[in-house]
Every structure is written in C-alpha cells, then in structure tokens.
Amino acid sequence: MRRREFIAGLICAGGWPRAGYTQQVDQMRRIGVLMGYGENDGVAQAYAAAFREGLQKLGWTDGHNLRIDTRWATPEMASMQRIAEDVVSQQPDLILSQNTPLTAILLQQTRTIPILFATVSDPIGSGFVASFARPGGNVTGFTNVEISQAGKWLELLKEIAPRVNRVALLFNPVTAPYAQSFFNAFKAAAPSFAVEATAAPVQDRSELDTALARMAREPNGGVAVMTDVFLVTHREEITALAASYRLPSIYPYRFFTELGGLLSYGNDQVDNFRRAAAYADRILKGAKPGELPVQAPVKFELVINLRTAKALGLEVPLHLQQRADEVIE
C-alpha cells in the first residue's frame, strides 16, 4: 500500500507526466515555412493560413503534434538567403517553400530535407525536378502557371482593349528566372492577336515607372504582368502606374484587380497552399517527395474591374463579363 501511495504521489507531483511530456515532444513533427513576403502582407498571411487550416483538417495541430515555424522575407535575395539558411540549420522534418527563388536557395543548401514548393512557375526549367511525374530527389510541389497562359493573357487583353497592338511583359529577371521561357511563348502567340510582344525587365522599384512610361510613349500599348514575387510585393505601385499612364494591363492574380487593375487571369494561389497541406501530410507520414508527382494548377480565376475599364474608356463585352468569376463594379 505504501508503494502504491508513493507512486500516486509521484504522479500528482508531476514526476511521471514529465516523462510522458518528453515522449510527446519527441513525437512532434516540425515544418519550416518560408514566405517570400513581409510578415504584414495580407496576401501572404492568407497563403500561410490556408496551409495551416489544410493541415488541421488532416489531424495536424500546431503546438500539439506539429510545430510550424514560419519565416518571412522581402523579395531581395539576401533576405531570402538568410531565412533559408536559418530554417535549414534547424533540420525540420519538412520545408514548405513559397516560390522559385526560395526553392532554388534551399536546394543549394540541402538535398536531404524534404522540400515542398507551393507556387513555382517552371520547376523543370529551373532544375528543381526531373519530370512532373517523377520529380526525383528531395523536392516536389505545385506550379502556379502554364505556358499556354501567355496566349490567354493576350487574348483577354485584346478582347477588352481591341486597339492594343503592343504588349510588354513585365518581370524581374532575378526573382523570375523562368521569365524567358514564358516570354518565348508570349512572343510566339503575339502574331495570332496582331500585337507586337516586347520584354520589360525591371530589377528594382525605381525601374517600374521607367518601364511603364516607355510603353506609354506611343499609343495603343498594353502590359502583361508576370507571376513574380517582386511584382506581387509592389502590386500597389504597379496598378497605380498603369492607371496613371492609361495602360490597359492584365495581371496574374485577382488581388491586382481588386487594387484597381483592369483584369486578371490566373491561378488561385490560396488553393495551391490548401493542396500543399495534403502533400505535407503524406511526406510527414513517410512518403518520399521525389515520388510524389508535381501538380499543375487546377483553379483559375478571371476578374474584371469595370470601374477601371470605364476610366480607360473601354467597353467590356457582355460575353466577357459573363465568363468572369467576378466583376468589380
């Protein structure tokens, strides 16, 4: 009886629960999440939240059986390099990488920690994977654009602004190293829509004004904005400049149109992060990233801003409005 009373006393005093707690901590899995945006960016916060919610639905709760360490970076390479090195040094069970530059940096630092990318534009051309079906190595994930989208952007821009005959593709070659392959498809599709395609590379914020002003010097110019973390970060400046120079412009994501952009057509990136949670679940349970196929985007959105169209003197065809997922009036 004294022995049983002694054991009961240990339990009440916290002696044995400490061992149980150690076991629970040992079983907790860890995910490092790398975001190429500042922490105050509402769009990026929505991406991270969608990933966490997706994991929770699959039975993973942050602080219970999972620890999620989210790091934020500005789209400068030095900032992304710093947080990538920090996350790799912690040796998590899995790293979720938001974009192409972060994924490239991570693969320079580790070929053993599983890496899951959420929004990469050209994983084969970037050298991340061997093929979509069998990525190989320690990486897999989700793409956010298809090459055929280049022609779709030109088609939509011509439908809403039929007088446009010159269209510049805006991108940052540092944060969008895949832009050349996309521009090749963009240029190849241009004659079908009777437009001249040009490249408009920018490497810092000060060059945005110069690039758009150049397109505005001659009449009937337009702009297509590439899927690029740098351009997304400066979305407010870009949409304001396009309005100031009265340039009909098409964007890759709906939040550009919500800020006053003319129209957008592209992948729902929040959906990518939800889908990434299912892959994270499989990897944490033992699946090898290199054996999980890279997934193409499945959810696209067309959003049109009628207020902006009116300000530019454009009549949006009724059939185009009917096709849109959302029309901002």
Secondary structure in CASP SS format (residue, H / E / C, confidence):
PFRMAT SS
TARGET T0000
AUTHOR 0000-0000-0000
METHOD secondary structure of the structure
MODEL  1
M C 1.00
R H 1.00
R H 1.00
R H 1.00
E H 1.00
F H 1.00
I H 1.00
A H 1.00
G H 1.00
L H 1.00
I H 1.00
C H 1.00
A H 1.00
G C 1.00
G H 1.00
W H 1.00
P H 1.00
R H 1.00
A H 1.00
G H 1.00
Y H 1.00
T H 1.00
Q H 1.00
Q H 1.00
V H 1.00
D H 1.00
Q H 1.00
M C 1.00
R E 1.00
R E 1.00
I E 1.00
G E 1.00
V E 1.00
L E 1.00
M E 1.00
G C 1.00
Y C 1.00
G C 1.00
E C 1.00
N C 1.00
D C 1.00
G H 1.00
V H 1.00
A H 1.00
Q H 1.00
A H 1.00
Y H 1.00
A H 1.00
A H 1.00
A H 1.00
F H 1.00
R H 1.00
E H 1.00
G H 1.00
L H 1.00
Q H 1.00
K H 1.00
L C 1.00
G C 1.00
W C 1.00
T C 1.00
D E 1.00
G C 1.00
H C 1.00
N C 1.00
L E 1.00
R E 1.00
I E 1.00
D E 1.00
T E 1.00
R E 1.00
W E 1.00
A C 1.00
T C 1.00
P C 1.00
E C 1.00
M H 1.00
A H 1.00
S H 1.00
M H 1.00
Q H 1.00
R H 1.00
I H 1.00
A H 1.00
E H 1.00
D H 1.00
V H 1.00
V H 1.00
S H 1.00
Q C 1.00
Q C 1.00
P C 1.00
D C 1.00
L E 1.00
I E 1.00
L E 1.00
S E 1.00
Q C 1.00
N C 1.00
T H 1.00
P H 1.00
L H 1.00
T H 1.00
A H 1.00
I H 1.00
L H 1.00
L H 1.00
Q H 1.00
Q H 1.00
T C 1.00
R C 1.00
T C 1.00
I C 1.00
P C 1.00
I E 1.00
L E 1.00
F E 1.00
A E 1.00
T E 1.00
V E 1.00
S C 1.00
D C 1.00
P C 1.00
I C 1.00
G C 1.00
S C 1.00
G C 1.00
F C 1.00
V C 1.00
A C 1.00
S C 1.00
F C 1.00
A C 1.00
R C 1.00
P C 1.00
G C 1.00
G C 1.00
N C 1.00
V E 1.00
T E 1.00
G E 1.00
F E 1.00
T E 1.00
N C 1.00
V C 1.00
E C 1.00
I C 1.00
S C 1.00
Q H 1.00
A H 1.00
G H 1.00
K H 1.00
W H 1.00
L H 1.00
E H 1.00
L H 1.00
L H 1.00
K H 1.00
E H 1.00
I H 1.00
A C 1.00
P C 1.00
R C 1.00
V C 1.00
N C 1.00
R E 1.00
V E 1.00
A E 1.00
L E 1.00
L E 1.00
F E 1.00
N C 1.00
P C 1.00
V C 1.00
T C 1.00
A C 1.00
P C 1.00
Y C 1.00
A H 1.00
Q H 1.00
S H 1.00
F H 1.00
F H 1.00
N H 1.00
A H 1.00
F H 1.00
K H 1.00
A H 1.00
A H 1.00
A H 1.00
P H 1.00
S H 1.00
F H 1.00
A C 1.00
V C 1.00
E E 1.00
A E 1.00
T E 1.00
A E 1.00
A E 1.00
P E 1.00
V C 1.00
Q C 1.00
D C 1.00
R C 1.00
S H 1.00
E H 1.00
L H 1.00
D H 1.00
T H 1.00
A H 1.00
L H 1.00
A H 1.00
R H 1.00
M H 1.00
A H 1.00
R C 1.00
E C 1.00
P C 1.00
N C 1.00
G E 1.00
G E 1.00
V E 1.00
A E 1.00
V E 1.00
M C 1.00
T C 1.00
D C 1.00
V H 1.00
F H 1.00
L H 1.00
V H 1.00
T H 1.00
H C 1.00
R H 1.00
E H 1.00
E H 1.00
I H 1.00
T H 1.00
A H 1.00
L H 1.00
A H 1.00
A H 1.00
S H 1.00
Y C 1.00
R C 1.00
L C 1.00
P C 1.00
S E 1.00
I E 1.00
Y E 1.00
P C 1.00
Y C 1.00
R H 1.00
F H 1.00
F H 1.00
T H 1.00
E H 1.00
L C 1.00
G C 1.00
G C 1.00
L C 1.00
L E 1.00
S E 1.00
Y E 1.00
G E 1.00
N E 1.00
D C 1.00
Q H 1.00
V H 1.00
D H 1.00
N H 1.00
F H 1.00
R H 1.00
R H 1.00
A H 1.00
A H 1.00
A H 1.00
Y H 1.00
A H 1.00
D H 1.00
R H 1.00
I H 1.00
L H 1.00
K C 1.00
G C 1.00
A C 1.00
K C 1.00
P H 1.00
G H 1.00
E H 1.00
L C 1.00
P C 1.00
V C 1.00
Q E 1.00
A C 1.00
P C 1.00
V C 1.00
K C 1.00
F E 1.00
E E 1.00
L E 1.00
V E 1.00
I E 1.00
N E 1.00
L H 1.00
R H 1.00
T H 1.00
A H 1.00
K H 1.00
A H 1.00
L C 1.00
G C 1.00
L C 1.00
E C 1.00
V C 1.00
P C 1.00
L H 1.00
H H 1.00
L H 1.00
Q H 1.00
Q H 1.00
R H 1.00
A C 1.00
D C 1.00
E E 1.00
V E 1.00
I E 1.00
E C 1.00
END
